Amino acid sequence: MTTRTDRQSPEPHVADSHDLIRVHGARENNLKDVSVELPKRRLTVFTGVSGSGKSSLVFDTIAAESQRLINETYSAFVQGFMPTLARPEVDVLDGLTTAIIVDQQRMGADPRSTVGTATDANAMLRILFSRLGRPHIGSPQAFSFNVASVSGAGSISMERDGRTVKERRTFSVTGGMCPRCEGRGSVNDIDLTQLYDDTKSLNEGALTIPGYSMDGWYGRIFSGCGFFDPDKPIRKFTKKELDDLLHKEPTKIKVDNINLTYEGLIPRIQKSMLSKDIASLQPHIRAFVERAVTFTTCPECGGTRLSEAARSSKIKGISIADACAMQISDLAAWVGGLDEPSVAPLLVALHHTLESFVEIGLGYLSLDRPSGTLSGGEAQRTKMIRHLGSSLTDVTYVFDEPTIGLHPHDIQRMNDLLLRLRDKGNTVLVVEHKPEMIQIADHVVDLGPGAGTAGGSVCFEGTVDGLRASGTLTGRHLDDRASLKPSVRTPSGVLEVRGARAHNLRDVDVDIPLGVLVAVTGVAGSGKSSLIHGSVSGRDGVVAVDQTPIRGSRRSNPATYTGLLDPIRKAFAKANGVKPALFSANSEGACPACNGAGVIYTDLAMMAGVATTCEECEGKRYQASVLEYHLGGRDISEVLAMSVVEAEEFFGSGEARTPAAHAVLGRLADVGLGYLSLGQPLTTLSGGERQRLKLATHMAANGGVYVLDEPTAGLHLADVEQLLGLLDRLVDSGKSVIVIEHHQAVMAHADWIIDLGPGAGHDGGRVVFEGTPADLVAARSTLTGEHLAAYVGG
């Protein structure tokens, strides 16, 4: 037997000296030569106002370079299929480890994507039912609602020994897709009166579908197809002509010697509009779809998306459709009760995945929930599930505000999860605003001091106690506690909700006061969004601002998104006696060399593409001739380079006075975006900035009731104060404001609170408190009441 004497080595091993991630000279987006040293195997929180450069440092520099270096280990062939990442603008990046990014990007909103398909839980369930389900109906794809049943037969020709031989072949695939709704769970019915005015002919503009005018391609196709007379009113069409207009299958036609394809209106609308998620459509097309199409649950599969055969195969009386409809916490208990040695490894893996849902606070979801309906916070936690039980260590986990959408009660659970990841030997980097999460940090990096061009510097680096004493904006606001208002407003009326049953709501009856600030609270999954979006948002005069992130390409900017550019273009056109289209970089005024993009993109296959500033327009995006036209002494490119505050002053008086533009700029300044430049691409805005840009746009809508879904998402503690001021101004101007919110400062500031619960999923769905914040604190009868009382020191 060998013995070993453990001696303390006189000096540490050189391999143990690499315990820092060193960043020197980071210049991504608005970062100004930032240099930081982050300890490995610790929890580091990045703080700072929205737009100060947190995401630029964490995601666009550290995480992006880590992923780029990993991608470079693959062959050029494989890299061709992967997203190409440019090396970040940074001098030195040292000590990086593999980065796993868990961001807030909404999950794909494809109608076929569900919580189960997005997390592999469905894949495991399908295997389970294909092995244990009785009667046995086939392989796992027989239980998949994305696989259709098909069969075919025919002959194939092959060359064999110099002779052509024909062989007969048959094939069949058994899928689980419901044939009626094609695995979507709902069928649509189109209201023909919304497609056309039957008193007019096509040439008179009978079609009322967006984009279907007789002046463009569609007009050429309808006029030249020969299937009907375009000058005859539609109500006089024969049965055959109407069928050709509405339902004809794609048919090749020739018009003016050009080969075209004619297709009936309904199949064309189904392909171009109804195959996409409704939330991703442009506003005017979405309005048309909501007006013209009614979606009803598929009568054949009952909304389960599955064929009759897939629903008939059961394990202990439960079909795969029943299993997917169960609340995940109940499904985990059912799977835990199955004892089948033949599939033991599968049961262990499936049970672990389902238990991870429960542990992370998503036990109230069901696997058949469409992934597009998850909130940003729910989507982020769903992505975390695959990392919870991972055996990997020495990995860098990067989180983007993991507390979004979480009740204070759930934040403690999230903190425990992050500390567990760290204690396994991982580096955890978190971008966060909530004080509850900043408190648990081993190391804090505070960026600022302001947002946009006023940010991008490190204001503080060190411990949480050091941050408190530092005097930075975050340090000063860290211990802020909103106090309850001494008096609350008196309602001017009520909005009645009766018998609300959406999702997990249990016949909820509630009166929502009008003319005041109402906060709807409760733990994640208690039914807040179901109540407000299901029973209030669709009503007349209600303006709803939900959590869906604004979409925009690098060509869109705050001026185009808010509609601000229209009055500016008209003002320029009027002052110079030319067409407004000249002042659009996406239209006639665009620089011909870069097509109005300002930069020229060169694709380098598997290498990162290169963007070089256009030499012709020097990045200004406009033709030189357009820049000779001035308004108030400035050309259009100079106006787009202005900040909101400068532009508000410019368009407020003098020669350039434009009331329509001034009103939009006033709203942007109200939500705290005074520092943004009008022409800054939307792709460079932070999550909090996008949220407020959207809020500013919706404030223009004419409505008496505003519904805001977590407006504090992505906002710094100092920005929350400004938001509360904005909500007060809205209410004082005669509007009613309903806020779905977890932030205690908003709850304390409200006039009335409606608290749902007591738990999540089937443990929630009831109103557990209605009253003033002071009454909620005094009663402490709910989880929200307890946390609000602790927050205000009550």
Secondary structure as the mmCIF struct_conf table of DSSP 4:
data_model
#
loop_
_struct_conf.conf_type_id
_struct_conf.id
_struct_conf.beg_label_comp_id
_struct_conf.beg_label_asym_id
_struct_conf.beg_label_seq_id
_struct_conf.end_label_comp_id
_struct_conf.end_label_asym_id
_struct_conf.end_label_seq_id
BEND BEND1 PRO A 10 GLU A 11
HELX_RH_3T_P HELX_RH_3T_P1 VAL A 14 SER A 17
STRN STRN1 LEU A 20 ALA A 26
BEND BEND2 GLU A 28 GLU A 28
TURN_TY1_P TURN_TY1_P1 ASN A 29 ASN A 30
BEND BEND3 ASP A 33 ASP A 33
STRN STRN2 VAL A 34 PRO A 39
TURN_TY1_P TURN_TY1_P2 LYS A 40 ARG A 41
BEND BEND4 ARG A 42 ARG A 42
STRN STRN3 LEU A 43 THR A 47
BEND BEND5 VAL A 49 VAL A 49
TURN_TY1_P TURN_TY1_P3 SER A 50 GLY A 51
BEND BEND6 SER A 52 GLY A 53
HELX_RH_AL_P HELX_RH_AL_P1 LYS A 54 LEU A 57
HELX_RH_PI_P HELX_RH_PI_P1 VAL A 58 ALA A 63
HELX_RH_AL_P HELX_RH_AL_P2 ALA A 64 ASN A 71
TURN_TY1_P TURN_TY1_P4 GLU A 72 THR A 73
BEND BEND7 TYR A 74 TYR A 74
HELX_RH_AL_P HELX_RH_AL_P3 ALA A 76 GLN A 79
TURN_TY1_P TURN_TY1_P5 GLY A 80 PHE A 81
BEND BEND8 MET A 82 MET A 82
HELX_LH_PP_P HELX_LH_PP_P1 PRO A 83 THR A 84
HELX_LH_PP_P HELX_LH_PP_P2 ALA A 86 PRO A 88
BEND BEND9 GLU A 89 GLU A 89
BEND BEND10 ASP A 91 ASP A 91
STRN STRN4 VAL A 92 ASP A 94
BEND BEND11 GLY A 95 GLY A 95
STRN STRN5 ALA A 99 VAL A 102
HELX_LH_PP_P HELX_LH_PP_P3 GLN A 105 GLY A 108
TURN_TY1_P TURN_TY1_P6 PRO A 111 ARG A 112
STRN STRN6 THR A 114 THR A 114
HELX_RH_AL_P HELX_RH_AL_P4 VAL A 115 ALA A 118
TURN_TY1_P TURN_TY1_P7 THR A 119 ASP A 120
HELX_RH_AL_P HELX_RH_AL_P5 ALA A 121 LEU A 132
STRN STRN7 ARG A 134 ARG A 134
BEND BEND12 PRO A 135 PRO A 135
BEND BEND13 SER A 139 SER A 139
HELX_RH_3T_P HELX_RH_3T_P2 PRO A 140 PHE A 143
TURN_TY1_P TURN_TY1_P8 PHE A 145 ASN A 146
BEND BEND14 VAL A 147 VAL A 147
STRN STRN8 VAL A 150 ARG A 160
TURN_TY1_P TURN_TY1_P9 ASP A 161 GLY A 162
STRN STRN9 ARG A 163 VAL A 173
STRN STRN10 MET A 177 MET A 177
TURN_TY1_P TURN_TY1_P10 PRO A 179 GLY A 183
BEND BEND15 ARG A 184 GLY A 185
STRN STRN11 SER A 186 ILE A 190
HELX_RH_3T_P HELX_RH_3T_P3 LEU A 192 GLN A 194
TURN_TY1_P TURN_TY1_P11 LEU A 195 LEU A 195
STRN STRN12 TYR A 196 TYR A 196
TURN_TY1_P TURN_TY1_P12 ASP A 198 THR A 199
BEND BEND16 LYS A 200 LYS A 200
HELX_RH_3T_P HELX_RH_3T_P4 LEU A 202 GLU A 204
TURN_TY1_P TURN_TY1_P13 GLY A 205 GLY A 205
STRN STRN13 LEU A 207 LEU A 207
BEND BEND17 ILE A 209 ILE A 209
TURN_TY1_P TURN_TY1_P14 PRO A 210 GLY A 211
TURN_TY1_P TURN_TY1_P15 MET A 214 ASP A 215
BEND BEND18 GLY A 216 GLY A 216
HELX_RH_AL_P HELX_RH_AL_P6 TRP A 217 GLY A 224
BEND BEND19 CYS A 225 CYS A 225
BEND BEND20 PHE A 227 PHE A 228
TURN_TY1_P TURN_TY1_P16 PRO A 230 ASP A 231
BEND BEND21 LYS A 232 LYS A 232
HELX_RH_3T_P HELX_RH_3T_P5 ILE A 234 LYS A 236
HELX_RH_AL_P HELX_RH_AL_P7 LYS A 239 HIS A 247
HELX_LH_PP_P HELX_LH_PP_P4 LYS A 248 PRO A 250
STRN STRN14 THR A 251 VAL A 255
TURN_TY1_P TURN_TY1_P17 ASP A 256 ASN A 257
STRN STRN15 ILE A 258 TYR A 262
HELX_RH_AL_P HELX_RH_AL_P8 LEU A 265 ILE A 269
HELX_RH_PI_P HELX_RH_PI_P2 GLN A 270 LEU A 274
TURN_TY1_P TURN_TY1_P18 SER A 275 SER A 275
BEND BEND22 LYS A 276 LYS A 276
HELX_RH_3T_P HELX_RH_3T_P6 ILE A 278 SER A 280
BEND BEND23 LEU A 281 LEU A 281
HELX_RH_AL_P HELX_RH_AL_P9 PRO A 283 ALA A 292
STRN STRN16 VAL A 293 THR A 297
TURN_TY1_P TURN_TY1_P19 PRO A 299 GLY A 303
BEND BEND24 THR A 304 THR A 304
STRN STRN17 LEU A 306 LEU A 306
HELX_RH_AL_P HELX_RH_AL_P10 GLU A 308 SER A 312
STRN STRN18 LYS A 314 ILE A 315
TURN_TY1_P TURN_TY1_P20 LYS A 316 GLY A 317
STRN STRN19 ILE A 318 SER A 319
HELX_RH_AL_P HELX_RH_AL_P11 ILE A 320 ALA A 325
BEND BEND25 MET A 326 MET A 326
STRN STRN20 GLN A 327 GLN A 327
HELX_RH_AL_P HELX_RH_AL_P12 ILE A 328 GLY A 336
TURN_TY1_P TURN_TY1_P21 GLY A 337 GLY A 337
HELX_RH_3T_P HELX_RH_3T_P7 PRO A 341 VAL A 343
HELX_RH_AL_P HELX_RH_AL_P13 ALA A 344 GLU A 359
TURN_TY1_P TURN_TY1_P22 ILE A 360 GLY A 361
TURN_TY1_P TURN_TY1_P23 GLY A 363 TYR A 364
STRN STRN21 SER A 366 SER A 366
TURN_TY1_P TURN_TY1_P24 LEU A 367 ASP A 368
BEND BEND26 ARG A 369 ARG A 369
STRN STRN22 PRO A 370 PRO A 370
HELX_RH_3T_P HELX_RH_3T_P8 SER A 371 THR A 373
BEND BEND27 LEU A 374 LEU A 374
HELX_RH_AL_P HELX_RH_AL_P14 GLY A 376 LEU A 388
TURN_TY1_P TURN_TY1_P25 GLY A 389 GLY A 389
BEND BEND28 ASP A 394 ASP A 394
STRN STRN23 THR A 396 ASP A 400
TURN_TY1_P TURN_TY1_P26 PRO A 402 GLY A 405
HELX_RH_AL_P HELX_RH_AL_P15 PRO A 408 ASP A 423
TURN_TY1_P TURN_TY1_P27 LYS A 424 GLY A 425
STRN STRN24 THR A 427 VAL A 431
HELX_RH_AL_P HELX_RH_AL_P16 PRO A 435 ILE A 438
TURN_TY1_P TURN_TY1_P28 GLN A 439 ILE A 440
BEND BEND29 ASP A 442 ASP A 442
STRN STRN25 HIS A 443 GLY A 448
BEND BEND30 PRO A 449 ALA A 451
HELX_RH_3T_P HELX_RH_3T_P9 GLY A 452 ALA A 454
STRN STRN26 SER A 457 GLY A 462
HELX_RH_AL_P HELX_RH_AL_P17 VAL A 464 ARG A 468
TURN_TY1_P TURN_TY1_P29 ALA A 469 SER A 470
BEND BEND31 THR A 472 THR A 472
HELX_RH_AL_P HELX_RH_AL_P18 LEU A 473 HIS A 477
TURN_TY1_P TURN_TY1_P30 LEU A 478 ASP A 479
HELX_LH_PP_P HELX_LH_PP_P5 ALA A 482 LYS A 485
BEND BEND32 PRO A 486 SER A 487
HELX_LH_PP_P HELX_LH_PP_P6 ARG A 489 PRO A 491
BEND BEND33 SER A 492 SER A 492
STRN STRN27 GLY A 493 ALA A 500
BEND BEND34 ALA A 502 ALA A 502
TURN_TY1_P TURN_TY1_P31 HIS A 503 ASN A 504
BEND BEND35 ASP A 507 ASP A 507
STRN STRN28 VAL A 508 LEU A 514
BEND BEND36 GLY A 515 VAL A 516
STRN STRN29 LEU A 517 THR A 521
BEND BEND37 VAL A 523 VAL A 523
TURN_TY1_P TURN_TY1_P32 ALA A 524 GLY A 525
BEND BEND38 SER A 526 GLY A 527
HELX_RH_AL_P HELX_RH_AL_P19 LYS A 528 SER A 535
TURN_TY1_P TURN_TY1_P33 VAL A 536 GLY A 538
BEND BEND39 ARG A 539 ARG A 539
TURN_TY1_P TURN_TY1_P34 ASP A 540 GLY A 541
STRN STRN30 VAL A 542 VAL A 545
BEND BEND40 GLN A 547 GLN A 547
HELX_LH_PP_P HELX_LH_PP_P7 THR A 548 ARG A 551
TURN_TY1_P TURN_TY1_P35 ARG A 554 ARG A 555
HELX_RH_AL_P HELX_RH_AL_P20 PRO A 558 TYR A 561
TURN_TY1_P TURN_TY1_P36 THR A 562 LEU A 564
HELX_RH_AL_P HELX_RH_AL_P21 LEU A 565 ASN A 576
TURN_TY1_P TURN_TY1_P37 GLY A 577 GLY A 577
BEND BEND41 VAL A 578 VAL A 578
HELX_RH_3T_P HELX_RH_3T_P10 PRO A 580 PHE A 583
TURN_TY1_P TURN_TY1_P38 ALA A 585 GLY A 589
STRN STRN31 ALA A 590 ALA A 590
TURN_TY1_P TURN_TY1_P39 PRO A 592 GLY A 596
BEND BEND42 ALA A 597 GLY A 598
STRN STRN32 VAL A 599 LEU A 604
TURN_TY1_P TURN_TY1_P40 ALA A 605 MET A 606
STRN STRN33 MET A 607 THR A 613
TURN_TY1_P TURN_TY1_P41 GLU A 615 GLY A 619
STRN STRN34 TYR A 622 TYR A 622
TURN_TY1_P TURN_TY1_P42 ALA A 624 SER A 625
HELX_RH_3T_P HELX_RH_3T_P11 VAL A 626 GLU A 628
STRN STRN35 LEU A 631 LEU A 631
TURN_TY1_P TURN_TY1_P43 GLY A 632 GLY A 633
STRN STRN36 ARG A 634 ARG A 634
HELX_RH_AL_P HELX_RH_AL_P22 ILE A 636 LEU A 640
TURN_TY1_P TURN_TY1_P44 ALA A 641 ALA A 641
BEND BEND43 MET A 642 MET A 642
STRN STRN37 SER A 643 SER A 643
HELX_RH_AL_P HELX_RH_AL_P23 VAL A 644 PHE A 650
TURN_TY1_P TURN_TY1_P45 PHE A 651 GLY A 652
BEND BEND44 SER A 653 SER A 653
HELX_RH_3T_P HELX_RH_3T_P12 GLY A 654 ALA A 656
HELX_RH_AL_P HELX_RH_AL_P24 PRO A 659 ASP A 670
TURN_TY1_P TURN_TY1_P46 VAL A 671 GLY A 672
TURN_TY1_P TURN_TY1_P47 GLY A 674 TYR A 675
BEND BEND45 LEU A 676 LEU A 676
STRN STRN38 SER A 677 SER A 677
TURN_TY1_P TURN_TY1_P48 LEU A 678 GLY A 679
HELX_RH_3T_P HELX_RH_3T_P13 LEU A 682 THR A 684
BEND BEND46 LEU A 685 LEU A 685
HELX_RH_AL_P HELX_RH_AL_P25 GLY A 687 HIS A 698
TURN_TY1_P TURN_TY1_P49 MET A 699 ALA A 700
BEND BEND47 ALA A 701 ALA A 701
BEND BEND48 GLY A 704 GLY A 704
STRN STRN39 VAL A 705 ASP A 709
TURN_TY1_P TURN_TY1_P50 PRO A 711 GLY A 714
HELX_RH_AL_P HELX_RH_AL_P26 LEU A 717 ASP A 732
TURN_TY1_P TURN_TY1_P51 SER A 733 GLY A 734
STRN STRN40 SER A 736 ILE A 740
HELX_RH_AL_P HELX_RH_AL_P27 GLN A 744 HIS A 749
BEND BEND49 ASP A 751 ASP A 751
STRN STRN41 TRP A 752 GLY A 757
BEND BEND50 PRO A 758 ALA A 760
HELX_RH_3T_P HELX_RH_3T_P14 GLY A 761 ASP A 763
STRN STRN42 ARG A 766 GLY A 771
HELX_RH_AL_P HELX_RH_AL_P28 PRO A 773 ALA A 779
BEND BEND51 THR A 782 THR A 782
HELX_RH_AL_P HELX_RH_AL_P29 LEU A 783 VAL A 792
TURN_TY1_P TURN_TY1_P52 GLY A 793 GLY A 793
#
